[in-house]
Structure formats: C-alpha cells, structure tokens
Amino acid sequence: MSKEFKRMQELAGLTEIKVSTPGANIDNLLWTSELYEFFKNDQDIFKDSKIDTVIRQNLNKIIDDIWEDYTAIYQQYDIEEFNEGNILDYPKTKKDLLDPNKQTGGVQDAEYFMIGVFLFPYILKHLKQNGWEHAITDDWIDATFSKDGKEVDIFNYITPFEDQDTDPRENLYEKFIDYIEENY
C-alpha cells in the first residue's frame, strides 16, 4: 500500500476497506473450486487453456445447472433424510447451495456431475486445438489422448476427477460418446 493511500485512510478515519465482489464465491463449491485451481495451475497439457477463466466467468450458470440437477434428482432424498433426522439441513434455495452447513451428498453429486458436463466441451476443444488426438484403446469409455508419442488418460490426468470415488466416465458416458462422435 502506498504512503499516500495510507495517509488518505488516516485522514478519513478509515481503518479497514473491504471490497465486495458480487455473485457467488467459487470457494464455497468443493469440486468446482478444485477444478478451477487445477486448470489455473496446470503447467502441462492445460497450460494457457483459460479453462479456469471459463469456470469463473460462468459460475452463475454452473450454479444454475447444479440447482436444476439437485432439485430434479437429489433434493427429495435430502428432504426425507432431514425429516428422519439423518442430516441437519439441506438446500431449500439456490443460494443455500453455497452454504457449507447445508451441503449434502446430493449437492456434492449434483455439483460433481454438472461441473463435469459443463467443462467437457472446453476440455476437448483445448485438446483438439493443441494437436491432441483421441486414441482408441480397449477402455469401456476411452478418455485417452495422444500427442507426440505421449498417451494420457485425460480423466486420470485431471486430478480432481481422478481423486473422486465415482469415475467421471460413469457420469459423462453419454455426453462423452456423443461429443466425441460429433467433434473428433
């Protein structure tokens, strides 16, 4: 902080200045924030991909998609669990998705699925634009790409996907097959 700025604060009697940013905080979403950090910091395949920027710029859309999936599939189960006393609370509004005290397994499942679906086209677009070829292997859903003699299973490479207990191939099977057939 510059001396002039500190002096102006003293003269105005200000001891603290807070900057408020509108919209959702990415840190309140577990898988979204992990994927954001991965793409922001990757220095190999996704270096300069700007996928982290895409996540940040589309956070409200991602939250809308999570809310839609959550209310369609998981919320009723959470209501039953809440009424039986098995959970303390659950999201009743879209804003509640960002409250860590109301996040349930259903919220996490909806987020994990929807952020994967949202990012998949951006991941494939980046790979294609940078010369990665879809490699055909014997995997049930082939997420292997090759370039310059290097083969990478992209779902294992993207560590937030690889670290989950549910393989993204299960969630993204249909989207993956359709998108690859149409775009590769």
C-alpha positions, -999 to +999 in steps of 0.1 A: +000+000+000+014+034-009+022+061+017-003+084+001-031+059+003-024+052+039-023+089+047-057+093+030-071+065+051-058+081+083-073+115+073-106+099+065-106+079+097-108+046+078-092+017+095-103-010+070-115-011+034-134-041+022-140-048-015-172-067-022-175-087-053-210-095-065-221-131-072-211-164-059-179-174-042-162-202-060-146-214-028-180-225-015-182-252-041-160-281-035-155-298-069-158-266-089-131-248-068-108-279-071-112-280-109-107-242-111-074-245-092-063-274-113-068-256-146-054-224-132-022-241-121-016-268-147+017-263-164+015-291-189-015-301-210-038-273-200-013-245-196-028-213-211-061-231-217-081-204-199-105-230-187-101-216-152-114-182-166-143-200-182-152-215-149-150-182-131-170-164-158-197-190-159-200-196-122-237-184-120-246-207-149-228-236-133-247-229-100-280-228-120-272-262-135-263-277-101-295-264-086-316-278-115-299-312-112-301-311-074-338-303-073-347-328-100-327-357-086-314-353-050-335-328-031-364-352-023-340-377-008-324-349+013-359-338+025-366-374+037-332-376+054-338-343+071-372-353+083-358-385+097-330-366+114-302-381+094-290-347+082-292-313+099-302-292+069-303-292+031-306-265+004-340-251+000-330-223-023-303-219-049-284-196-026-283-224+000-261-245-023-232-222-013-238-227+025-214-253+038-238-261+066-264-272+041-243-291+016-253-327+015-241-357-005-267-349-031-254-314-035-219-327-040-231-354-065-250-327-085-220-304-085-196-331-095-218-342-124-228-307-136-193-292-135-180-322-155-207-318-181-201-281-183-163-284-187-162-314-210-166-294-243-139-269-232-115-297-223-120-314-257-118-282-276-085-273-259-071-308-266-081-307-303-068-272-308-034-282-294-029-312-315-041-340-292-056-369-310-083-392-295-066-425-291-086-457-294-079-482-266-098-511-251-112-490-222-150-491-219-150-453-222-119-442-239-106-410-225-071-415-238-055-388-260-021-388-276+004-362-289+040-366-299+041-402-288+027-394-254-006-410-243-027-396-215-060-408-199-074-373-195-097-382-166-067-396-147-047-365-157-072-340-143-066-349-107-099-335-092-117-360-115-092-388-107-094-383-070-132-388-068-148-421-057-170-420-088-152-423-121-163-394-143-167-419-171-198-432-153-213-397-152-202-385-185-206-416-206-234-405-229-221-369-232-186-382-239-196-406-266-219-381-283-194-353-282-165-373-295-186-387-323-197-352-334-164-334-329-134-357-333 
